[in-house]
Amino acid sequence: EECLAMAAQAIRDADNRQWMPGVCWTEYARGILDLGLGRYEAMLDRVDRAMTGPTRHAFLWRYSWPDYIEAAVRVGDPQRARDRLRRYTEWAESTGRPAPLAILHRARALLAPDNATGPLYERALALHAEGRQPFDEARTRLVYGEWLRRTRRRAEARTQLQAAMEAFDRIGAVPWSDRAAAELRVTGLSLPDHARAGDPLDVLTPQELQVVRLAVTGASNREIGAQLFLSPRTVASHLYKAFPKLGVASRAELARLTLGDR
């Protein structure tokens, strides 16, 4: 709420002063808010609109391209990110600086086949060590840990996820810390300090709950969409938002939930 209120004020001030960078930074901040809260489609739509509007030539949009890539991967549409990766690659490599190069390797890892993913994340972490970026390094460790867990390397995943969670805690990035904690719980680690009180289903929106209930039955995204009058992509987006809230990372892991009469 505070972010949105400050963004609205910044846009009013920017309009009064005809200061275009203020509008750009505000849109970028709202995009990062969407990304942190798992609203991936909203983040993609926001950047798409900005890139066709009056702020499209602003230099700062290059900072959003890695975030756009991650959001596209999350909604299951990596092809949407290819052009952003190409453009970010050109800029990052032209700088020769470790900070943007570290983020570039993370973006490449998100789009890479499994046999190339690990080395890309390791290179990203090595570059982070040369140019300190606590938030971005923690984000790299988070997605690296998620990938390690999906490839059944749970001990290695815990190392990365624990480091990510602790870094997010230090800088007060609560949604990101919660996401790392959710992934750690999926690896079997107990985290009482990050446990959610009450019924975990209470954290879902009504639509997310409907989608999860149908997904537990084994229905496909297309089948769920047909029942709820949603597109398969929207169903996928709801699941990606619901997974970290429930402490799971895949449809298979939803099977362990007890939904009762909800």
Secondary structure, 3 states (H helix, E strand, C coil): CHHHHHHHHHHHHHHHHCCHHHHHHHHHHHHHHHHHCCCHHHHHHHHHHHCCCCCCCCHHHHHHHHHHHHHHHHCCCHHHHHHHHHHHHHHHHHHCCHHHHHHHHHHHHHHCCHHHHHHHHHHHHHHHHHCCCHHHHHHHHHHHHHHHHHCCCHHHHHHHHHHHHHHHHHHCCHHHHHHHHHHHHHCCCCCHHHCCCCCHHHHCCHHHHHHHHHHHCCCCHHHHHHHHCCCHHHHHHHHHHHHHHHCCCCHHHHCCCCCCCC
